[in-house]
């Protein structure tokens, strides 16, 4: 069976659509020319699953104040446009320790917990949000951070 990625000349690719990252079933299936292209990075796909759904966790905060949520999607790459069921979850101790180790006091961290192990996917010191507006969890995080800032004045 031919995959749509078989027709791509990976030597000439300079960027990928972030909503269409190709997923290969294993390392042997990744075309060799991807590894020689300086514009591309190969990562092992480590999804967090709940049943048939894919999960993505987001922490957004300032110091010890913020929100930590888990969202779900039927798509392997969980983006705001396809995510649903945003649910508050406790902040894992591993994430707090990791954040402190890198000196991150403000921002957003996207991560997953496959098999209970922390895998950080993205760190953003200047977070933005492109989901449904206004999202109640984002409003809550914003209010919590504003109150924390006011206490420092």
ZIMOBEL-V791373 format. One record per pair of residues at least 24 apart in sequence whose C-alpha atoms are under 10 Angstrom apart, sorted by the first residue. I is the first residue (numbers start at 1). J is the second residue. D is the distance in whole Angstrom. If there is no record, write none. Layout:
# ZIMOBEL-V791373
((I/J/D) (I/J/D))
This chain:
# ZIMOBEL-V791373
((5/30/10) (5/31/9) (6/30/10) (6/31/8) (9/33/8) (9/34/9) (10/34/6) (10/35/9) (10/36/9) (10/37/7) (10/39/10) (10/40/9) (11/35/9) (11/36/7) (11/37/6) (11/38/9) (11/39/9) (11/40/10) (12/37/8) (12/39/9) (13/37/8) (13/38/10) (13/39/7) (13/40/8) (14/38/8) (14/39/5) (14/40/7) (15/39/7) (15/40/7) (16/40/8) (18/77/9) (18/79/9) (19/75/10) (19/77/7) (19/78/9) (19/79/8) (19/81/10) (19/82/10) (20/77/8) (21/76/10) (21/77/8) (22/77/10) (23/76/9) (23/77/9) (45/76/9) (45/77/10) (46/112/8) (46/113/9) (46/114/7) (46/115/10) (46/119/8) (46/121/10) (47/76/7) (47/77/9) (47/78/10) (47/111/10) (47/112/7) (47/113/8) (47/114/6) (47/115/10) (47/119/9) (48/72/10) (48/76/9) (48/111/9) (48/112/6) (48/113/6) (48/114/4) (48/115/8) (48/116/9) (48/117/10) (48/119/9) (49/73/10) (49/76/9) (49/112/9) (49/113/9) (49/114/7) (49/115/9) (50/114/10) (53/78/10) (54/78/7) (54/83/9) (54/112/10) (55/83/9) (55/84/10) (55/85/10) (55/86/10) (55/111/9) (55/112/7) (55/113/9) (55/114/9) (56/80/10) (56/83/9) (56/86/9) (56/110/7) (56/111/6) (56/112/6) (56/113/9) (56/121/9) (57/86/9) (57/87/9) (57/88/9) (57/89/9) (57/91/10) (57/109/8) (57/110/6) (57/111/5) (57/112/6) (57/113/8) (57/120/10) (57/121/10) (58/86/10) (58/88/10) (58/89/10) (58/91/10) (58/108/7) (58/109/6) (58/110/5) (58/111/6) (58/112/9) (58/120/10) (58/121/10) (58/122/9) (58/123/10) (59/88/10) (59/89/10) (59/90/10) (59/91/8) (59/95/9) (59/96/10) (59/107/8) (59/108/5) (59/109/5) (59/110/7) (59/111/8) (59/123/10) (59/141/10) (60/106/8) (60/107/6) (60/108/4) (60/109/7) (60/110/9) (60/124/9) (60/125/10) (60/127/8) (60/137/10) (60/138/8) (60/141/7) (60/142/9) (60/145/10) (61/104/10) (61/105/8) (61/106/6) (61/107/6) (61/108/7) (61/109/9) (61/127/10) (61/138/10) (61/141/7) (61/142/8) (61/144/8) (61/145/7) (62/104/9) (62/105/6) (62/106/4) (62/107/7) (62/108/9) (62/141/9) (62/142/9) (62/144/9) (62/145/6) (62/146/9) (62/148/8) (62/149/9) (63/96/10) (63/99/10) (63/100/9) (63/104/8) (63/105/5) (63/106/6) (63/107/9) (63/145/9) (63/148/9) (63/149/10) (64/96/9) (64/105/8) (64/106/9) (64/145/9) (64/148/9) (65/105/10) (65/106/9) (65/141/8) (65/142/10) (65/143/10) (65/144/6) (65/145/6) (65/146/10) (65/147/9) (65/148/7) (65/149/10) (66/91/10) (66/106/9) (66/107/10) (66/108/10) (66/137/10) (66/138/9) (66/140/8) (66/141/5) (66/142/8) (66/143/9) (66/144/6) (66/145/6) (66/148/10) (67/91/8) (67/108/10) (67/137/7) (67/138/8) (67/139/10) (67/140/7) (67/141/5) (67/142/9) (67/144/9) (67/145/10) (68/92/9) (68/108/10) (68/109/9) (68/110/10) (68/137/9) (68/138/10) (68/141/9) (69/110/10) (69/137/8) (69/138/10) (70/110/10) (70/111/9) (70/112/9) (79/130/9) (79/131/9) (80/129/8) (80/130/7) (80/131/5) (80/132/8) (81/130/8) (81/131/6) (81/132/8) (82/131/9) (83/131/9) (86/135/10) (86/136/10) (86/137/8) (87/137/9) (88/137/8) (92/116/10) (92/117/10) (92/118/8) (93/118/10) (94/118/7) (94/119/10) (95/119/9) (95/120/9) (99/123/10) (106/145/9))
